[in-house]
Amino acid sequence: MAALRRKFGEDYQVVNTNRDNTAFSAPVKKKRQRFVEKNGRCNVQHGNLGGETSRYISDLFTTLVDLKWRWNLLIFVLTYTVAWLVMASMWWIIAYIRGDINHGHDSSYTPCVANVYNFPSAFLFFIETEATIGYGYRYITEKCPEGIILFLFQSLLGSIVDAFLIGCMFIKMSQPKKRAETLMFSQDSVISQRDGKLCLMFRVGNLRNSHMVSAQIRCKLIKSRQTPEGEFLPLDQCELDVGFGTGADQLFLVSPLTICHEINPKSPFFDLSQRSLMNEQFEIVVILEGIVETTGMTCQARTSYTEDEVLWGHRFLPVMSLEEGFFRVDYSQFHSTFEVNTPPYSVKEHDEKSSLPSPLSTPTLGESHGAARRARVFSVDCINTTDREERAGQSRLPSKLQRMSSSGKEDLQRKVLMLSSQHSEKACSTGDLPLKLQRLSSSPDPEAADRLQLKALKVGFEPMTQSTGDLQLPPTPAPVPARIHTPLPSGGGRPEDNLPAKLRRMNADR
């Protein structure tokens, strides 16, 4: 342990992932049947084929290659033994029919096959001919046409049997399944954070120095589910993205690599948490494919992880170290993991919590009253500013007219302050209107309210403020007030028509 900490640092903590030596008493779950074994063998048997067994005979070569070694060797030995016995019997029958057995030691007699006078001698002649040994003691003569025909048949049949059985044995010995034995997967898979994202990770390594060309890895999630229509799927297969879109599934398998599956809204583990992991039942099948560099044949290695082999909040221990002039891989720590801080909730729960509005961003009741109060104060400030601007314009009027205008403005400010506590629209619509319109607005009569709206549209908001401050009096008194030239307000009509009766008489006197 001390050597490992000197090598990898004090932050790493080795955790024994052996289920037999766990410190806590976890509930013992019944061992579930696996779909794919840890060594990659698919735990599936085909039964009740009926008449479909003839398909195996039609593909006899593949059938022999897929058989186990003991059955393959048995078929190999039996095929050659039966073929030799059958062909030796045929040579003995020819010698027996021609009478060569009775004249085996007669030098004046010309047999079909020289020196064949019993079954062992016929068997030896066949072996010498089939194996092209050619001792020279037994041979076919020219007075045996049936022997010549049998010899041709023997040569053709022997070539076919040799090509079939020897080729089958060669393919079986060079089968890429043996190369998959040197491709190593981690005993467990882990779930932890990487780059701020929750990920499912496992490790894969290559024990040989020869590389896997075009190595690609894929993952399948095997889990039972029920469709909305009520159909039950006992072994539904779902694809797990391990970097198909980014090209991360194409591996340069020189040193052990950690394969990562990001858990996002598209992942089947989007709602998987540490608590729900204890009640889940699923199996992750990992498939690694590549071309063997030495033979050029495609190799496939498989393994699987059940829910009991997924460790939440763990990370793999580093196995790479830099030595003098090379990188060293310590496969003794290939399956070791250590604990890290990982949130126990799922990605779905995390997204739901982050999508909730913050309490600081929600306005309170006091803030809303404060905003309304600031709006009312702002309206009074605007009135004060307008008051200062209008005083500058009123300085050009006579003193009596300025006193009347100032008294009217004071009354207007008092009315605006009284109306500011009410609805803002009512203050804007009646606060700047003449007294007659204000009296109409205060009456409860609906017809008077309609007339008020019509008059407000005709008069507008600006005539009252512009009637005293923007008046331009001629330098000499004029007897006719209609001769005064003022800019027309937006409501239409002459400005004198919008003034009170007393103010119009004073203007007429001037």
C-alpha positions, 0 to 999 in steps of 0.5 A: 500500500505504501508503494502504491501511494508513493507511486500515485500520490496520497489522494488515491485510496484502493478499494477492494471490490471483492463482494465476499469481504465487504464490511457492511451487510448488504442484502443478499440478492439471488444470482440472476441468470446472465445473458452474456457470460463474463468470458463472452459466451452467450447463454442461449440455447436453441431448442425445438428446431423440428425440421430445421436441423437439416440447415446444419448439414447444408453448412457442414464446414461451419458446423464442424468449425463451431463444434468443440475440439473433442468432437472435431478430433473424433470426427477427424479420426473416424473419417480417415479410419472409415475411408481407409477401411472402405478403400482397402476393402474395395482393393481386396474385393478386386483381388478376390474376384480376379483370383489374385489371392490364390496366386499370390506367390506364383511368379508366372501369374500377373495379378491386378496388384502385385503382392496383394494376396490378403486384406492386410496387404490390400490395406497397406497398398491403399495407405502407400498410394494415399500417402504417396509413400511409394515403397515399390513392392506393391503396384498396379499392373497394366492388365487390371482396368478396374484397378486403374478406375478405382485408383483414380476414384481414390485419388479424387476422394482422398484430395477432397477429404484432406482439403475438407478436414485439414482446412477445418482443423486449420481454421479452428486452430487459427480462429480469432476467438483465441485472440480475444482471450488476450483482450481484457475487461475490468471486473466492474464498471463505475459511475462517477463524475468526469468533466462535471458530468455523471458518466458510466465507465469501464476499462479495457486493455490489450495484453499483447504487443500486437495491435488491434487494427480499426478497433471499435467498441459498442455497448448494449443495455439488456433490460426488460420493459413493457410498451405503452400498448401492453407488450412485454419485452423480456430482453429488450436491447438499447444502444449506449452511446460511448462516443459514436458521434465524436469518434471516441468509440474508435480505439487506439488500443495500445495501453488500457483505456477507460470507456465513458458513457455520458449520462444525459437526457438521451441515456437510458440511465437518465433517472438512475440514482444510487438508491434506485440502482439497488432495485434495478435489473439490467445487463450491459453487454460490451462488444469490442471488434477489431482486425488482428494485425498478424492474421488479418482476421476480424476478432470480437471480444465480449463481456457483460456487467450486471447491476451488481457489478456497477459501483456508484461513486468509484473511479479506476486506479491509474495503471500507467507510470513513466519509467526510464525511456518507456511507459509501464502498465501495471496490470495488477491494479487493472480492476482496482477502484477507489471512492470519490465524491459523487452526488447520490441523485440522478441527472434527472433530479439534478436538472429538475432542481437546477430548473427551479427559480431561485427565491432571490429572483422572485419579487416579494410583496414589500418590493412591489409596494416599494416599486409603486411608491418609487413610481409615485415619487417619480411622478411628483419629481416630474411635476416639479421639473415641469413646474420649473420649466413652466416658471421660466415661460411664465416670467414673460406674462403680466404679474396678474396672469402669473399669479393666476397661473401659479395658483392654478399650478399649486391646485394642480399639484395638490390634486396630483398628489391626492390622485397618486394614491389611486390608480395611475391611469386615473391620475393621468387622465384627470389630473391635467384636465380642466376643472369642468372635465374633472367634475365630470370624471368624478360623477358616477354617471356612465354617460358623463364618463363617456363624454369625459373620454371624448373631451379628453381625446379632443383636449389631450394632456398638453393643452392645460400646461401649454395654455399659460407657459407657451402663450406669445403676446404681441409687443403692443396691446391688441383689442382682438384676442383672436389675433394672438398667434399660438401653436395649435395643440395636438387636440385641435382648435384654438388655445383660447377656446380651452381656457376658463371663461375668466382667463379668456375675458382678461385676455380680451381686455388686454 
